Amino acid sequence: MQNAVSKRTALIVVATGSFLTPFMGSSINIALPSIGKALAMNAVLLSWIAMAYSLSSAMFLVPFGRAGDIHGRKRIFLAGVIVDLVFSISCAFAPSGTALIIFRAFQGLGGAMLFGTGMALLTSVFPPNERGRALGFNVAAVYMGLSLGPVIGGIITQNLGWRAVFLSNVPLCLFIIVFTLKNLKGEWAECAGEPFDWTGAVVYGVSLATFMYGFSHVTERVGPALLAIGLAGLVAFAVVEMRVRYPVLEIRLFRQSRVFALSSLAALINYAATAAIGFLLSLYLQYIKALTPQQAGFVLIAQPAMQALFSPMAGRLSDRIEPRIVASVGMSLNVIGIFLLTLLNATTPLPFIIASLLFLGLGFALFSSPNSNAIMGSVERRFYGVASATQGTMRIVGQMLSMGIVMLIINTILGPVQITPGYYPLFLRAAHAAFVTFAILCFGGIFASLARGKVR
């Protein structure tokens, strides 16, 4: 009975935490114009509201995943919720744009604690034959957050102001804290007593942040240099970690487990090929099709709604069928969805765009849960935190790479100009080039997914 209570409680609190972060991020995107007006922030500073969170999360995901393995996954998870709670309130009362960006960086630290341990917590509680279903519900919670964020965030911003968007986090955080302390008994820390690799954590965090920042500014003079420095730091980190007895990231997992290595690569490719699609379509729908932000939001909701609907089913399917098969079918559907988007022009009907997004939503649902199941099922219990954090890192780095590819293409074809009617043909050409690039990238990802081998 207690085991059943623990499983149900873990699923509720982790899924709520997984809903919280994407909901907040997508809600804030809608509130950005209001934030910019209220705090006198230009477009570059506004972009840092999201960038600060992403960089902070990327830096700390793996270290906190390892900390969870050592000190307890529930403990680190709860600490993350508390950090998120404190800095959600701080963001709501931020006196300036600079303060808001700093508070968002600390929010990213809390998000790293959540995502670095949440999936590991589920994997610790659920047995292998039930794991896919649990991970599927967790993935569905992420997509529900992405789906509801723009709608609810828009309503809150319009009626209560942008500061209330950050305060909407507070009730959910308090619920997670109380519900966890009351119902989730026990702790999971298979690496208890092992030392924490502080040197490795610092080198990893700084190198990854430098690499990501360099890639996001790759078209500027400083970008390639930072990219090279970050990449060199990550290579040095990998070499050193191979010789450390208790590394912050067990590099040997990538060498010893083909499933873990290729599943992680497949996740990176999938996010790199799909994450920026919403950004491009948002511009296309509002500029080329002249839709309002609200109308564009209702079109774009088709993809995450499809993902939320089918992710639990895909997770259950991966408990019975090899995850590589289900995930590879999902990635194949993504290729079809992206290929359809390469046909966009100024007169493309909205039903065609929605159908393409539904293909992408179903493909992502079939890929994400089974791929998560494959990653978590390919490592020993003592590495669950590191595996969970690695997967989160693949997601964030993939998203950054995706946006970097789009920015590079837009700057090459369109240049640093405002998108006015005279530039619409060039924008369409840039969008077409990006979708072709993404389709090719995703097609290559199918082979990485298939080559991973069997989990069971």
MOSUL-V377798 format. One record per pair of residues at least 6 apart in sequence whose C-alpha atoms are under 6 Angstrom apart, sorted by the first residue. I is the first residue (numbers start at 1). GAP is how many residues later the second one is. D is the distance in whole Angstrom. If there is no record, write none. Layout:
I,GAP,D ; I,GAP,D
This chain:
6,178,5 ; 7,118,6 ; 9,175,6 ; 13,163,5 ; 14,104,5 ; 15,123,5 ; 15,126,6 ; 18,124,5 ; 19,122,5 ; 19,123,5 ; 19,126,5 ; 22,123,5 ; 22,124,5 ; 23,122,4 ; 23,123,5 ; 23,126,4 ; 26,120,6 ; 26,123,5 ; 26,124,6 ; 27,122,4 ; 27,123,5 ; 27,126,4 ; 30,120,6 ; 30,124,6 ; 31,131,6 ; 39,57,6 ; 39,58,6 ; 49,52,5 ; 52,53,5 ; 53,51,5 ; 53,52,5 ; 53,55,4 ; 55,154,6 ; 56,49,5 ; 56,52,5 ; 56,53,6 ; 57,51,5 ; 57,52,6 ; 57,55,5 ; 58,335,6 ; 59,146,4 ; 60,52,6 ; 61,51,5 ; 61,55,5 ; 61,328,5 ; 62,327,5 ; 63,138,6 ; 64,49,6 ; 64,52,6 ; 65,51,4 ; 65,52,6 ; 65,320,4 ; 65,321,5 ; 65,324,5 ; 66,182,6 ; 66,319,6 ; 66,320,5 ; 68,8,6 ; 68,317,6 ; 69,120,5 ; 69,121,6 ; 69,122,5 ; 69,316,5 ; 70,119,5 ; 70,121,5 ; 70,122,4 ; 71,118,6 ; 71,121,6 ; 72,115,6 ; 72,116,5 ; 72,117,4 ; 73,44,6 ; 73,115,6 ; 77,36,6 ; 77,37,5 ; 77,40,6 ; 80,30,4 ; 80,33,5 ; 80,34,5 ; 81,92,6 ; 83,27,5 ; 84,23,5 ; 84,26,5 ; 85,85,6 ; 85,88,6 ; 87,16,6 ; 87,20,6 ; 88,78,5 ; 91,9,5 ; 91,12,6 ; 92,71,4 ; 92,74,5 ; 94,6,5 ; 116,272,6 ; 116,273,4 ; 117,268,5 ; 119,269,6 ; 120,264,5 ; 120,265,5 ; 120,268,5 ; 129,190,6 ; 132,183,4 ; 132,184,5 ; 132,186,6 ; 132,187,5 ; 132,241,6 ; 133,179,6 ; 133,182,5 ; 133,183,4 ; 135,234,6 ; 136,175,5 ; 136,176,4 ; 136,179,4 ; 136,233,5 ; 137,175,5 ; 140,168,4 ; 140,171,5 ; 143,161,5 ; 143,165,5 ; 144,164,6 ; 147,154,6 ; 147,157,5 ; 147,158,6 ; 190,192,5 ; 191,191,6 ; 197,50,6 ; 197,51,5 ; 207,23,4 ; 207,26,5 ; 207,27,6 ; 210,16,6 ; 210,20,5 ; 211,16,5 ; 211,19,4 ; 211,20,6 ; 214,9,4 ; 214,12,5 ; 214,13,4 ; 215,12,6 ; 216,188,5 ; 217,6,5 ; 218,6,5 ; 241,6,6 ; 254,7,5 ; 258,194,6 ; 259,193,5 ; 260,115,5 ; 260,118,6 ; 262,186,6 ; 262,190,5 ; 266,179,6 ; 266,182,6 ; 266,183,6 ; 268,126,5 ; 268,130,5 ; 269,176,6 ; 271,124,6 ; 271,127,5 ; 271,128,6 ; 272,126,4 ; 272,127,6 ; 272,129,6 ; 272,130,4 ; 273,165,5 ; 273,169,6 ; 275,124,5 ; 275,127,6 ; 276,126,5 ; 276,127,5 ; 285,6,6 ; 285,11,6 ; 302,56,6 ; 303,54,5 ; 303,55,5 ; 303,58,4 ; 304,57,6 ; 306,55,5 ; 306,56,6 ; 307,54,5 ; 307,55,6 ; 307,58,5 ; 310,55,6 ; 311,54,5 ; 314,52,5 ; 315,54,5 ; 315,55,6 ; 318,52,5 ; 323,47,5 ; 323,51,6 ; 324,125,6 ; 324,126,6 ; 327,39,6 ; 327,40,4 ; 327,43,6 ; 327,44,6 ; 328,118,6 ; 328,121,6 ; 330,33,4 ; 330,34,6 ; 330,36,4 ; 330,37,5 ; 331,32,6 ; 331,36,6 ; 331,115,6 ; 333,30,5 ; 334,26,5 ; 334,29,5 ; 335,104,5 ; 335,107,6 ; 337,19,5 ; 337,22,5 ; 337,23,5 ; 338,101,6 ; 339,100,6 ; 342,90,5 ; 342,93,5 ; 410,20,6 ; 413,17,6 ; 414,12,6
